[in-house]
Amino acid sequence: MSKKENQDSKKKANKAEEPETVFKTVRIFDSFEEQEKEELKWLASQTPEQHLQHATNLIQRIFDEDLKQHPTIGNCIYFEE
């Protein structure tokens, strides 16, 4: 396997699948408490796998540019003392 093919297969393996359901509705709430209650209700309805999938997708969107410039940046976790 060539280096390029290896990198392509790693990208495919690391890329999380897109969420099955995408909400395209804008909802206006009367209060922050109502919005938070609805969000918590939605979160409670998700499976642990869906939680991880959404979190992974969010991280990839946030750090998209950094991951493109430094593809191995996400391979290690560093803790400050």
Biopython code that builds the backbone (N, CA, C, O; Angstrom):
import numpy as np
from Bio.PDB.StructureBuilder import StructureBuilder

atoms = [
    (1, "MET", "N", (0.857, -1.183, 0.000)),
    (1, "MET", "CA", (0.000, 0.000, 0.000)),
    (1, "MET", "C", (0.894, 1.235, 0.000)),
    (1, "MET", "O", (1.836, 1.333, 0.787)),
    (2, "SER", "N", (0.593, 2.161, -0.878)),
    (2, "SER", "CA", (1.392, 3.383, -0.957)),
    (2, "SER", "C", (1.080, 4.298, 0.221)),
    (2, "SER", "O", (0.081, 4.130, 0.921)),
    (3, "LYS", "N", (1.957, 5.258, 0.414)),
    (3, "LYS", "CA", (1.777, 6.202, 1.517)),
    (3, "LYS", "C", (0.478, 6.988, 1.347)),
    (3, "LYS", "O", (-0.240, 7.222, 2.319)),
    (4, "LYS", "N", (0.172, 7.401, 0.095)),
    (4, "LYS", "CA", (-1.052, 8.163, -0.175)),
    (4, "LYS", "C", (-2.294, 7.331, 0.123)),
    (4, "LYS", "O", (-3.240, 7.821, 0.740)),
    (5, "GLU", "N", (-2.291, 6.059, -0.321)),
    (5, "GLU", "CA", (-3.434, 5.176, -0.050)),
    (5, "GLU", "C", (-3.606, 4.968, 1.447)),
    (5, "GLU", "O", (-4.731, 4.937, 1.944)),
    (6, "ASN", "N", (-2.500, 4.824, 2.170)),
    (6, "ASN", "CA", (-2.542, 4.642, 3.613)),
    (6, "ASN", "C", (-3.150, 5.863, 4.294)),
    (6, "ASN", "O", (-3.975, 5.730, 5.198)),
    (7, "GLN", "N", (-2.739, 7.059, 3.855)),
    (7, "GLN", "CA", (-3.290, 8.293, 4.429)),
    (7, "GLN", "C", (-4.781, 8.407, 4.123)),
    (7, "GLN", "O", (-5.561, 8.800, 4.991)),
    (8, "ASP", "N", (-5.185, 8.066, 2.891)),
    (8, "ASP", "CA", (-6.597, 8.131, 2.519)),
    (8, "ASP", "C", (-7.435, 7.171, 3.352)),
    (8, "ASP", "O", (-8.535, 7.519, 3.782)),
    (9, "SER", "N", (-6.917, 5.955, 3.582)),
    (9, "SER", "CA", (-7.674, 4.991, 4.378)),
    (9, "SER", "C", (-7.771, 5.436, 5.830)),
    (9, "SER", "O", (-8.788, 5.198, 6.482)),
    (10, "LYS", "N", (-6.713, 6.086, 6.351)),
    (10, "LYS", "CA", (-6.764, 6.602, 7.722)),
    (10, "LYS", "C", (-7.801, 7.712, 7.837)),
    (10, "LYS", "O", (-8.539, 7.781, 8.820)),
    (11, "LYS", "N", (-7.855, 8.588, 6.820)),
    (11, "LYS", "CA", (-8.831, 9.678, 6.840)),
    (11, "LYS", "C", (-10.245, 9.122, 6.851)),
    (11, "LYS", "O", (-11.102, 9.601, 7.595)),
    (12, "LYS", "N", (-10.487, 8.109, 6.025)),
    (12, "LYS", "CA", (-11.818, 7.511, 5.970)),
    (12, "LYS", "C", (-12.166, 6.840, 7.295)),
    (12, "LYS", "O", (-13.305, 6.931, 7.753)),
    (13, "ALA", "N", (-11.195, 6.165, 7.917)),
    (13, "ALA", "CA", (-11.433, 5.477, 9.181)),
    (13, "ALA", "C", (-11.665, 6.471, 10.309)),
    (13, "ALA", "O", (-12.469, 6.209, 11.204)),
    (14, "ASN", "N", (-10.967, 7.620, 10.283)),
    (14, "ASN", "CA", (-11.084, 8.600, 11.355)),
    (14, "ASN", "C", (-12.300, 9.501, 11.206)),
    (14, "ASN", "O", (-12.767, 10.075, 12.190)),
    (15, "LYS", "N", (-12.815, 9.631, 9.999)),
    (15, "LYS", "CA", (-13.942, 10.535, 9.773)),
    (15, "LYS", "C", (-15.217, 9.911, 10.330)),
    (15, "LYS", "O", (-15.611, 8.812, 9.938)),
    (16, "ALA", "N", (-15.840, 10.617, 11.233)),
    (16, "ALA", "CA", (-17.089, 10.134, 11.803)),
    (16, "ALA", "C", (-18.195, 10.241, 10.766)),
    (16, "ALA", "O", (-18.185, 11.130, 9.914)),
    (17, "GLU", "N", (-19.135, 9.334, 10.851)),
    (17, "GLU", "CA", (-20.271, 9.385, 9.942)),
    (17, "GLU", "C", (-21.118, 10.602, 10.259)),
    (17, "GLU", "O", (-21.176, 11.067, 11.398)),
    (18, "GLU", "N", (-21.765, 11.100, 9.238)),
    (18, "GLU", "CA", (-22.651, 12.238, 9.433)),
    (18, "GLU", "C", (-23.848, 11.813, 10.273)),
    (18, "GLU", "O", (-24.274, 10.661, 10.185)),
    (19, "PRO", "N", (-24.399, 12.702, 11.079)),
    (19, "PRO", "CA", (-25.569, 12.342, 11.878)),
    (19, "PRO", "C", (-26.728, 11.927, 10.979)),
    (19, "PRO", "O", (-26.910, 12.457, 9.882)),
    (20, "GLU", "N", (-27.505, 10.969, 11.470)),
    (20, "GLU", "CA", (-28.645, 10.487, 10.700)),
    (20, "GLU", "C", (-29.717, 11.561, 10.563)),
    (20, "GLU", "O", (-30.346, 11.690, 9.512)),
    (21, "THR", "N", (-29.920, 12.323, 11.621)),
    (21, "THR", "CA", (-30.960, 13.335, 11.618)),
    (21, "THR", "C", (-30.311, 14.707, 11.707)),
    (21, "THR", "O", (-29.481, 14.957, 12.581)),
    (22, "VAL", "N", (-30.688, 15.577, 10.815)),
    (22, "VAL", "CA", (-30.192, 16.947, 10.845)),
    (22, "VAL", "C", (-31.406, 17.850, 11.023)),
    (22, "VAL", "O", (-32.339, 17.829, 10.220)),
    (23, "PHE", "N", (-31.377, 18.632, 12.078)),
    (23, "PHE", "CA", (-32.486, 19.529, 12.349)),
    (23, "PHE", "C", (-32.290, 20.810, 11.553)),
    (23, "PHE", "O", (-31.255, 21.468, 11.660)),
    (24, "LYS", "N", (-33.285, 21.156, 10.759)),
    (24, "LYS", "CA", (-33.189, 22.349, 9.937)),
    (24, "LYS", "C", (-34.286, 23.344, 10.297)),
    (24, "LYS", "O", (-34.647, 24.203, 9.493)),
    (25, "THR", "N", (-34.800, 23.221, 11.487)),
    (25, "THR", "CA", (-35.871, 24.090, 11.932)),
    (25, "THR", "C", (-35.327, 25.072, 12.959)),
    (25, "THR", "O", (-34.591, 24.687, 13.867)),
    (26, "VAL", "N", (-35.685, 26.321, 12.815)),
    (26, "VAL", "CA", (-35.325, 27.325, 13.802)),
    (26, "VAL", "C", (-36.489, 27.439, 14.770)),
    (26, "VAL", "O", (-37.641, 27.600, 14.365)),
    (27, "ARG", "N", (-36.175, 27.354, 16.044)),
    (27, "ARG", "CA", (-37.226, 27.434, 17.052)),
    (27, "ARG", "C", (-36.919, 28.582, 17.992)),
    (27, "ARG", "O", (-35.782, 28.741, 18.435)),
    (28, "ILE", "N", (-37.906, 29.366, 18.292)),
    (28, "ILE", "CA", (-37.745, 30.508, 19.191)),
    (28, "ILE", "C", (-38.396, 30.158, 20.525)),
    (28, "ILE", "O", (-39.547, 29.724, 20.579)),
    (29, "PHE", "N", (-37.637, 30.356, 21.592)),
    (29, "PHE", "CA", (-38.113, 30.037, 22.939)),
    (29, "PHE", "C", (-38.435, 31.322, 23.678)),
    (29, "PHE", "O", (-37.896, 32.388, 23.379)),
    (30, "ASP", "N", (-39.328, 31.194, 24.650)),
    (30, "ASP", "CA", (-39.716, 32.346, 25.464)),
    (30, "ASP", "C", (-38.680, 32.677, 26.532)),
    (30, "ASP", "O", (-38.602, 33.811, 27.004)),
    (31, "SER", "N", (-37.877, 31.668, 26.909)),
    (31, "SER", "CA", (-36.873, 31.899, 27.941)),
    (31, "SER", "C", (-35.690, 30.959, 27.736)),
    (31, "SER", "O", (-35.782, 29.962, 27.019)),
    (32, "PHE", "N", (-34.572, 31.302, 28.384)),
    (32, "PHE", "CA", (-33.404, 30.432, 28.328)),
    (32, "PHE", "C", (-33.691, 29.109, 29.025)),
    (32, "PHE", "O", (-33.185, 28.067, 28.609)),
    (33, "GLU", "N", (-34.491, 29.142, 30.073)),
    (33, "GLU", "CA", (-34.826, 27.925, 30.802)),
    (33, "GLU", "C", (-35.589, 26.956, 29.908)),
    (33, "GLU", "O", (-35.332, 25.752, 29.932)),
    (34, "GLU", "N", (-36.519, 27.472, 29.127)),
    (34, "GLU", "CA", (-37.298, 26.639, 28.212)),
    (34, "GLU", "C", (-36.388, 26.014, 27.147)),
    (34, "GLU", "O", (-36.525, 24.839, 26.807)),
    (35, "GLN", "N", (-35.463, 26.820, 26.633)),
    (35, "GLN", "CA", (-34.524, 26.331, 25.626)),
    (35, "GLN", "C", (-33.624, 25.247, 26.213)),
    (35, "GLN", "O", (-33.394, 24.214, 25.584)),
    (36, "GLU", "N", (-33.119, 25.488, 27.414)),
    (36, "GLU", "CA", (-32.240, 24.519, 28.061)),
    (36, "GLU", "C", (-32.980, 23.215, 28.351)),
    (36, "GLU", "O", (-32.428, 22.131, 28.166)),
    (37, "LYS", "N", (-34.216, 23.318, 28.800)),
    (37, "LYS", "CA", (-35.032, 22.138, 29.093)),
    (37, "LYS", "C", (-35.225, 21.305, 27.822)),
    (37, "LYS", "O", (-35.116, 20.079, 27.858)),
    (38, "GLU", "N", (-35.510, 21.967, 26.712)),
    (38, "GLU", "CA", (-35.712, 21.273, 25.440)),
    (38, "GLU", "C", (-34.413, 20.620, 24.958)),
    (38, "GLU", "O", (-34.428, 19.504, 24.440)),
    (39, "GLU", "N", (-33.305, 21.317, 25.130)),
    (39, "GLU", "CA", (-32.009, 20.768, 24.729)),
    (39, "GLU", "C", (-31.643, 19.545, 25.570)),
    (39, "GLU", "O", (-31.149, 18.550, 25.040)),
    (40, "LEU", "N", (-31.881, 19.620, 26.861)),
    (40, "LEU", "CA", (-31.592, 18.481, 27.737)),
    (40, "LEU", "C", (-32.490, 17.294, 27.402)),
    (40, "LEU", "O", (-32.057, 16.144, 27.466)),
    (41, "LYS", "N", (-33.727, 17.574, 27.050)),
    (41, "LYS", "CA", (-34.654, 16.516, 26.640)),
    (41, "LYS", "C", (-34.132, 15.828, 25.378)),
    (41, "LYS", "O", (-34.170, 14.602, 25.270)),
    (42, "TRP", "N", (-33.645, 16.628, 24.427)),
    (42, "TRP", "CA", (-33.099, 16.064, 23.198)),
    (42, "TRP", "C", (-31.843, 15.243, 23.489)),
    (42, "TRP", "O", (-31.674, 14.147, 22.954)),
    (43, "LEU", "N", (-30.962, 15.778, 24.342)),
    (43, "LEU", "CA", (-29.743, 15.050, 24.692)),
    (43, "LEU", "C", (-30.051, 13.722, 25.368)),
    (43, "LEU", "O", (-29.379, 12.723, 25.110)),
    (44, "ALA", "N", (-31.055, 13.705, 26.226)),
    (44, "ALA", "CA", (-31.429, 12.480, 26.932)),
    (44, "ALA", "C", (-31.971, 11.426, 25.968)),
    (44, "ALA", "O", (-31.895, 10.230, 26.249)),
    (45, "SER", "N", (-32.510, 11.858, 24.852)),
    (45, "SER", "CA", (-33.072, 10.913, 23.890)),
    (45, "SER", "C", (-31.998, 10.275, 23.006)),
    (45, "SER", "O", (-32.287, 9.325, 22.279)),
    (46, "GLN", "N", (-30.768, 10.781, 23.059)),
    (46, "GLN", "CA", (-29.685, 10.272, 22.220)),
    (46, "GLN", "C", (-29.008, 9.068, 22.877)),
    (46, "GLN", "O", (-28.913, 8.985, 24.102)),
    (47, "THR", "N", (-28.540, 8.140, 22.045)),
    (47, "THR", "CA", (-27.771, 7.008, 22.558)),
    (47, "THR", "C", (-26.347, 7.484, 22.830)),
    (47, "THR", "O", (-25.936, 8.521, 22.309)),
    (48, "PRO", "N", (-25.592, 6.746, 23.633)),
    (48, "PRO", "CA", (-24.191, 7.135, 23.873)),
    (48, "PRO", "C", (-23.384, 7.219, 22.571)),
    (48, "PRO", "O", (-22.524, 8.088, 22.427)),
    (49, "GLU", "N", (-23.662, 6.322, 21.632)),
    (49, "GLU", "CA", (-22.962, 6.354, 20.351)),
    (49, "GLU", "C", (-23.274, 7.639, 19.591)),
    (49, "GLU", "O", (-22.386, 8.231, 18.978)),
    (50, "GLN", "N", (-24.530, 8.069, 19.630)),
    (50, "GLN", "CA", (-24.916, 9.309, 18.963)),
    (50, "GLN", "C", (-24.246, 10.513, 19.629)),
    (50, "GLN", "O", (-23.815, 11.445, 18.950)),
    (51, "HIS", "N", (-24.162, 10.486, 20.976)),
    (51, "HIS", "CA", (-23.461, 11.558, 21.699)),
    (51, "HIS", "C", (-22.022, 11.673, 21.204)),
    (51, "HIS", "O", (-21.555, 12.765, 20.881)),
    (52, "LEU", "N", (-21.322, 10.541, 21.146)),
    (52, "LEU", "CA", (-19.933, 10.542, 20.700)),
    (52, "LEU", "C", (-19.814, 10.983, 19.247)),
    (52, "LEU", "O", (-18.880, 11.696, 18.883)),
    (53, "GLN", "N", (-20.751, 10.560, 18.431)),
    (53, "GLN", "CA", (-20.724, 10.938, 17.025)),
    (53, "GLN", "C", (-20.902, 12.448, 16.870)),
    (53, "GLN", "O", (-20.184, 13.083, 16.098)),
    (54, "HIS", "N", (-21.851, 13.018, 17.598)),
    (54, "HIS", "CA", (-22.074, 14.463, 17.545)),
    (54, "HIS", "C", (-20.866, 15.224, 18.089)),
    (54, "HIS", "O", (-20.461, 16.238, 17.521)),
    (55, "ALA", "N", (-20.293, 14.737, 19.184)),
    (55, "ALA", "CA", (-19.121, 15.398, 19.761)),
    (55, "ALA", "C", (-17.935, 15.351, 18.798)),
    (55, "ALA", "O", (-17.226, 16.342, 18.627)),
    (56, "THR", "N", (-17.729, 14.197, 18.175)),
    (56, "THR", "CA", (-16.633, 14.061, 17.208)),
    (56, "THR", "C", (-16.836, 14.999, 16.028)),
    (56, "THR", "O", (-15.892, 15.660, 15.596)),
    (57, "ASN", "N", (-18.043, 15.064, 15.507)),
    (57, "ASN", "CA", (-18.334, 15.965, 14.381)),
    (57, "ASN", "C", (-18.106, 17.420, 14.765)),
    (57, "ASN", "O", (-17.571, 18.196, 13.972)),
    (58, "LEU", "N", (-18.507, 17.792, 15.972)),
    (58, "LEU", "CA", (-18.320, 19.159, 16.442)),
    (58, "LEU", "C", (-16.825, 19.489, 16.558)),
    (58, "LEU", "O", (-16.387, 20.556, 16.126)),
    (59, "ILE", "N", (-16.058, 18.585, 17.134)),
    (59, "ILE", "CA", (-14.618, 18.798, 17.272)),
    (59, "ILE", "C", (-13.970, 18.938, 15.897)),
    (59, "ILE", "O", (-13.115, 19.800, 15.690)),
    (60, "GLN", "N", (-14.383, 18.086, 14.960)),
    (60, "GLN", "CA", (-13.810, 18.164, 13.611)),
    (60, "GLN", "C", (-14.162, 19.481, 12.937)),
    (60, "GLN", "O", (-13.325, 20.055, 12.240)),
    (61, "ARG", "N", (-15.382, 19.971, 13.128)),
    (61, "ARG", "CA", (-15.761, 21.260, 12.532)),
    (61, "ARG", "C", (-14.985, 22.408, 13.158)),
    (61, "ARG", "O", (-14.550, 23.319, 12.453)),
    (62, "ILE", "N", (-14.809, 22.374, 14.474)),
    (62, "ILE", "CA", (-14.123, 23.454, 15.180)),
    (62, "ILE", "C", (-12.652, 23.507, 14.800)),
    (62, "ILE", "O", (-12.102, 24.586, 14.577)),
    (63, "PHE", "N", (-12.013, 22.345, 14.727)),
    (63, "PHE", "CA", (-10.582, 22.296, 14.476)),
    (63, "PHE", "C", (-10.241, 21.900, 13.038)),
    (63, "PHE", "O", (-9.151, 21.387, 12.783)),
    (64, "ASP", "N", (-11.148, 22.131, 12.110)),
    (64, "ASP", "CA", (-10.975, 21.711, 10.727)),
    (64, "ASP", "C", (-9.681, 22.243, 10.120)),
    (64, "ASP", "O", (-8.914, 21.475, 9.539)),
    (65, "GLU", "N", (-9.430, 23.534, 10.243)),
    (65, "GLU", "CA", (-8.218, 24.126, 9.659)),
    (65, "GLU", "C", (-6.952, 23.570, 10.303)),
    (65, "GLU", "O", (-5.990, 23.247, 9.605)),
    (66, "ASP", "N", (-6.948, 23.459, 11.626)),
    (66, "ASP", "CA", (-5.778, 22.923, 12.323)),
    (66, "ASP", "C", (-5.507, 21.481, 11.909)),
    (66, "ASP", "O", (-4.354, 21.091, 11.724)),
    (67, "LEU", "N", (-6.571, 20.687, 11.764)),
    (67, "LEU", "CA", (-6.398, 19.296, 11.367)),
    (67, "LEU", "C", (-5.899, 19.173, 9.931)),
    (67, "LEU", "O", (-5.171, 18.235, 9.608)),
    (68, "LYS", "N", (-6.284, 20.112, 9.068)),
    (68, "LYS", "CA", (-5.778, 20.090, 7.691)),
    (68, "LYS", "C", (-4.299, 20.429, 7.655)),
    (68, "LYS", "O", (-3.535, 19.811, 6.914)),
    (69, "GLN", "N", (-3.893, 21.404, 8.448)),
    (69, "GLN", "CA", (-2.488, 21.825, 8.459)),
    (69, "GLN", "C", (-1.600, 20.816, 9.190)),
    (69, "GLN", "O", (-0.452, 20.604, 8.798)),
    (70, "HIS", "N", (-2.122, 20.195, 10.244)),
    (70, "HIS", "CA", (-1.358, 19.253, 11.070)),
    (70, "HIS", "C", (-2.209, 17.995, 11.274)),
    (70, "HIS", "O", (-2.871, 17.876, 12.305)),
    (71, "PRO", "N", (-2.211, 17.059, 10.326)),
    (71, "PRO", "CA", (-3.108, 15.904, 10.392)),
    (71, "PRO", "C", (-2.911, 15.005, 11.611)),
    (71, "PRO", "O", (-3.831, 14.284, 11.996)),
    (72, "THR", "N", (-1.734, 15.036, 12.220)),
    (72, "THR", "CA", (-1.499, 14.155, 13.375)),
    (72, "THR", "C", (-1.733, 14.867, 14.703)),
    (72, "THR", "O", (-1.453, 14.304, 15.761)),
    (73, "ILE", "N", (-2.241, 16.093, 14.663)),
    (73, "ILE", "CA", (-2.423, 16.872, 15.886)),
    (73, "ILE", "C", (-3.373, 16.198, 16.883)),
    (73, "ILE", "O", (-3.222, 16.369, 18.093)),
    (74, "GLY", "N", (-4.334, 15.448, 16.389)),
    (74, "GLY", "CA", (-5.310, 14.816, 17.258)),
    (74, "GLY", "C", (-4.912, 13.458, 17.770)),
    (74, "GLY", "O", (-5.718, 12.787, 18.414)),
    (75, "ASN", "N", (-3.678, 13.025, 17.504)),
    (75, "ASN", "CA", (-3.247, 11.698, 17.918)),
    (75, "ASN", "C", (-2.850, 11.609, 19.385)),
    (75, "ASN", "O", (-2.798, 10.512, 19.941)),
    (76, "CYS", "N", (-2.569, 12.738, 20.020)),
    (76, "CYS", "CA", (-2.107, 12.747, 21.410)),
    (76, "CYS", "C", (-2.912, 13.751, 22.226)),
    (76, "CYS", "O", (-3.377, 14.771, 21.718)),
    (77, "ILE", "N", (-3.059, 13.433, 23.483)),
    (77, "ILE", "CA", (-3.705, 14.344, 24.412)),
    (77, "ILE", "C", (-2.644, 14.778, 25.430)),
    (77, "ILE", "O", (-1.962, 13.937, 26.018)),
    (78, "TYR", "N", (-2.511, 16.063, 25.631)),
    (78, "TYR", "CA", (-1.522, 16.580, 26.578)),
    (78, "TYR", "C", (-2.241, 17.210, 27.769)),
    (78, "TYR", "O", (-3.237, 17.914, 27.596)),
    (79, "PHE", "N", (-1.741, 16.960, 28.960)),
    (79, "PHE", "CA", (-2.299, 17.507, 30.179)),
    (79, "PHE", "C", (-1.287, 18.445, 30.818)),
    (79, "PHE", "O", (-0.106, 18.115, 30.930)),
    (80, "GLU", "N", (-1.749, 19.599, 31.229)),
    (80, "GLU", "CA", (-0.872, 20.522, 31.932)),
    (80, "GLU", "C", (-0.911, 20.197, 33.408)),
    (80, "GLU", "O", (-1.948, 19.815, 33.950)),
    (81, "GLU", "N", (0.222, 20.351, 34.045)),
    (81, "GLU", "CA", (0.278, 20.058, 35.489)),
    (81, "GLU", "C", (0.004, 21.274, 36.303)),
    (81, "GLU", "O", (0.011, 21.208, 37.532)),
]
sb = StructureBuilder()
sb.init_structure("model")
sb.init_model(0)
sb.init_chain("A")
sb.init_seg("    ")
for serial, (resi, resn, name, xyz) in enumerate(atoms, 1):
    if name == "N":
        sb.init_residue(resn, " ", resi, " ")
    sb.init_atom(name, np.array(xyz, "f"), 0.0, 1.0, " ", f" {name:<3s}", serial, name[0])
structure = sb.get_structure()
